[in-house]
Amino acid sequence: MCHRDLAEREKASADFRRAIKADPSCDRAKYQLSVVSQEMGHNQESVALFEWYLKTPVGQKNALAWSLFAVALRRVDSFDDSVAN
């Protein structure tokens, strides 16, 4: 069972960062790190991570990721700006 499932978000975050460092093309780790950052309330970081993930071919097709990205934007008060662009 992964740390995220056990609500050990700090450990999960560290694990996902290590996975990305070992394999920068690991889209699943990018997505999971984005989600964990959002769950931890790191909204600015979450926005940046989702932007990074959503540029990948897998991310572009992930409807849930787009929805979570909108939530992250809303939490940092940038949703209206992003819609205008």
N, C-alpha and C positions, 0 to 999 in steps of 0.2 A: 504494500500500500504506500502511496507516495505521501510526502509530508503535507502537501496541500490538502489531501483528503483528511488528514489528521489535524487540520487547522494549525499546523506548524509552519506558518507562512514565511518566517525569516529563513528557516532551513530550506524551504521550497525555493524561495527567491535565490538563495546562494547556489542551490543545485542547478536551477535553470540557467543562471549566469555561467556556471562552470560548463554546462552542456553547450551553450552558445559559443563560449571561448574555444572549446574543443572542436566544435563543428558549426561555424557561422551560418551554414545553410540549413540548420535545424529549425524549420518553421514552427514545429510543434512547441519547442522550448520558447521561442519568441512569443507565441500566443499565450502560453501558460504564464510566462513572466509578466506579460501585460495584465493579465487577469489578477494575478497575485498582487501586483503593485496597486491595482485598483482596490482590491479587497483590504489592503493595508492602509488605504487612505492616502496613498502617494499619487495624488491625482495628476500633477504636472508630469511626473515621470511616466505615469500610465498613458497619458496622451501621447507623449513622445514614443513610447514603446509600441502603442497601437499604430501610430503613423508608420513606424518602421515595418511592423508586421503586415499591415494592409497594403504595402507596396509589393509584397511577394505574390506570385501567382495563386498560391493557396489562400492567402489572406484576402485577396480581392474577391474570392468566391464565398467567404465565410460570413454569412448574414449575421450570426450572433456576434462576431467580432465587430462588425460595423455598428451594431446596436450598442454594445458595450463602449465603443469609442465615442458614440454620441453622449452616453451617460457621463463618461470621463470629461468630455468637453463641457457639458452642462455644469459639472462640479467646479470647473475652473472658470466658469463664466465666459467661455469662448465659443459656445455653440452658435450664437447668432452671427458672430464674425465669420465662422467657417461656412455657414450656409450662404452668406452674402458673397463669398468668394467662389 
